[in-house]
Amino acid sequence: MKIVVIGGNGLVGRNVVRRLRLHGHDVSAASRVSGVDITTGAGLAEALAGAEVVVDASNSPERDGPASFEFFKAGGTHLLAAETAAEVKHHVSLSVVGTGRLDDSPYLHGKAVQERMIRESSIPFTILHATQFYEFLLEIVERSVYEQTLRLSPAYIQPVASADVAASLAELAVRPPKNDMVEIAGPDRERLSEIIQRFLTEIEAPYDVVTDTLAPYFGARLDDESLLPKEGARICSTGFQAWLGQSEYWGAGW
Ligand SMILES: NC(=O)c1ccc[n+]([C@@H]2O[C@H](COP(=O)([O-])OP(=O)(O)OC[C@H]3O[C@@H](n4cnc5c(N)ncnc54)[C@H](OP(=O)(O)O)[C@@H]3O)[C@@H](O)[C@H]2O)c1
């Protein structure tokens, strides 16, 4: 099967490309590095010629603010138009648990707008909503730190290993379209402020976590449930400690 992975050199995308190739599919990775820009449409017609399935694992270089909203809106518009022209049979999109209920975040609002476009297009689709990746915890730290302190919401999260998400995305790509959304999460539910504190302790980072129910999360105000998957989500087996133990952070120190 000819499959194009948009964002095929990103954290999840490159793992999806590798898995699909191992299963014998004809897979190409498309992104700006290979001359494909979904925000302008450049290179898309050539990249999608003959593709049956498109997996969108791209991500906005900006994680917050109007640019992140525009990325998903413009990216969705150009990608879906090019897929329609190329008569793609299945659009598979990776998105975030909580999309559709956290529109104060420009990033997640952009995701919600893009998902609406996917549902309204004529292309059969599957949307995978994933919880936060363990790999993303460091980015949360970088964005929340002020001097030596991090102000973090005590909302619950149920993070997941990006490799488990990639395995699921690759599997969904070769199955029939669900024309619906599927959720995926890790095995353990924990408060955001607590798991970040644990992570910082493990990697000996010299920061203090202050729990603050009003602390914004990428522009959005969270309640306890905002970032949790619903019942029926796929639950992966890799827990935080198991992931940390084989990650590049283990034993590296700060
Ligand atoms: N991080 C999390 O915790 C989390 C949780 C749930 C879901 N997700 C979702 O997972 C998806 C993938 O995340 P990730 O962390 O794997 O991403 P990533 O490592 O940041 O990779 C982003 C990819 O997008 C490509 N890209 C960026 N701008 C592009 C453009 N204009 N046109 C085409 N390609 C472009 C990049 O390649 P070039 O630089 O070569 O263009 C790269 O391949 C995102 O949609 C994200 O919302 C993330």
The ligand as a MOL file (V3000), in Angstrom:
LIG
                    3D

  0  0  0     0  0            999 V3000
M  V30 BEGIN CTAB
M  V30 COUNTS 48 52 0 0 0
M  V30 BEGIN ATOM
M  V30 1 N 3.5360 16.1630 22.2960 0
M  V30 2 C 2.5130 15.5350 22.8640 0
M  V30 3 O 2.4750 15.2790 24.0710 0
M  V30 4 C 1.3300 15.1510 21.9980 0
M  V30 5 C 0.2370 14.5180 22.5860 0
M  V30 6 C -0.8340 14.1300 21.7770 0
M  V30 7 C -0.7880 14.3840 20.4020 0
M  V30 8 N 0.2820 15.0230 19.8790 0 CHG=1
M  V30 9 C 0.2790 15.3170 18.4430 0
M  V30 10 O 1.2100 14.4990 17.7820 0
M  V30 11 C 1.5570 15.1280 16.5330 0
M  V30 12 C 3.0250 14.9040 16.2470 0
M  V30 13 O 3.7920 15.4250 17.3150 0
M  V30 14 P 5.3750 15.1950 17.3760 0
M  V30 15 O 5.7990 15.5750 18.7420 0
M  V30 16 O 5.7140 13.8440 16.8290 0 CHG=-1
M  V30 17 O 5.8740 16.3070 16.3420 0
M  V30 18 P 7.3620 16.8280 16.0950 0
M  V30 19 O 8.3800 15.8550 16.5990 0
M  V30 20 O 7.4240 18.2500 16.5480 0
M  V30 21 O 7.4540 16.7980 14.5020 0
M  V30 22 C 6.7380 17.6980 13.7410 0
M  V30 23 C 6.7830 17.2660 12.2820 0
M  V30 24 O 5.9850 18.1980 11.5180 0
M  V30 25 C 6.7560 18.5700 10.3660 0
M  V30 26 N 6.3060 19.9020 9.9660 0
M  V30 27 C 6.3890 21.0630 10.6600 0
M  V30 28 N 5.9050 22.0780 9.9260 0
M  V30 29 C 5.4890 21.5400 8.7410 0
M  V30 30 C 4.9040 22.0810 7.5680 0
M  V30 31 N 4.6360 23.3910 7.4380 0
M  V30 32 N 4.5930 21.2380 6.5480 0
M  V30 33 C 4.8790 19.9040 6.6530 0
M  V30 34 N 5.4200 19.3360 7.7340 0
M  V30 35 C 5.7330 20.1440 8.7620 0
M  V30 36 C 8.2070 18.5390 10.8470 0
M  V30 37 O 9.1410 18.3450 9.8110 0
M  V30 38 P 9.8970 19.5720 9.0670 0
M  V30 39 O 10.5420 20.3830 10.1340 0
M  V30 40 O 10.8560 18.8890 8.1220 0
M  V30 41 O 8.8290 20.3250 8.3460 0
M  V30 42 C 8.1800 17.2600 11.7040 0
M  V30 43 O 8.3200 16.1360 10.8880 0
M  V30 44 C 1.1200 16.6040 16.6760 0
M  V30 45 O 0.0070 16.8280 15.8620 0
M  V30 46 C 0.7310 16.7290 18.1220 0
M  V30 47 O -0.3270 17.6310 18.3400 0
M  V30 48 C 1.3460 15.4030 20.6300 0
M  V30 END ATOM
M  V30 BEGIN BOND
M  V30 1 1 1 2
M  V30 2 2 2 3
M  V30 3 1 2 4
M  V30 4 1 4 5
M  V30 5 2 4 48
M  V30 6 2 5 6
M  V30 7 1 6 7
M  V30 8 2 7 8
M  V30 9 1 8 9
M  V30 10 1 8 48
M  V30 11 1 9 10
M  V30 12 1 9 46
M  V30 13 1 10 11
M  V30 14 1 11 12
M  V30 15 1 11 44
M  V30 16 1 12 13
M  V30 17 1 13 14
M  V30 18 2 14 15
M  V30 19 1 14 16
M  V30 20 1 14 17
M  V30 21 1 17 18
M  V30 22 2 18 19
M  V30 23 1 18 20
M  V30 24 1 18 21
M  V30 25 1 21 22
M  V30 26 1 22 23
M  V30 27 1 23 24
M  V30 28 1 23 42
M  V30 29 1 24 25
M  V30 30 1 25 26
M  V30 31 1 25 36
M  V30 32 1 26 27
M  V30 33 1 26 35
M  V30 34 2 27 28
M  V30 35 1 28 29
M  V30 36 1 29 30
M  V30 37 2 29 35
M  V30 38 1 30 31
M  V30 39 2 30 32
M  V30 40 1 32 33
M  V30 41 2 33 34
M  V30 42 1 34 35
M  V30 43 1 36 37
M  V30 44 1 36 42
M  V30 45 1 37 38
M  V30 46 2 38 39
M  V30 47 1 38 40
M  V30 48 1 38 41
M  V30 49 1 42 43
M  V30 50 1 44 45
M  V30 51 1 44 46
M  V30 52 1 46 47
M  V30 END BOND
M  V30 END CTAB
M  END
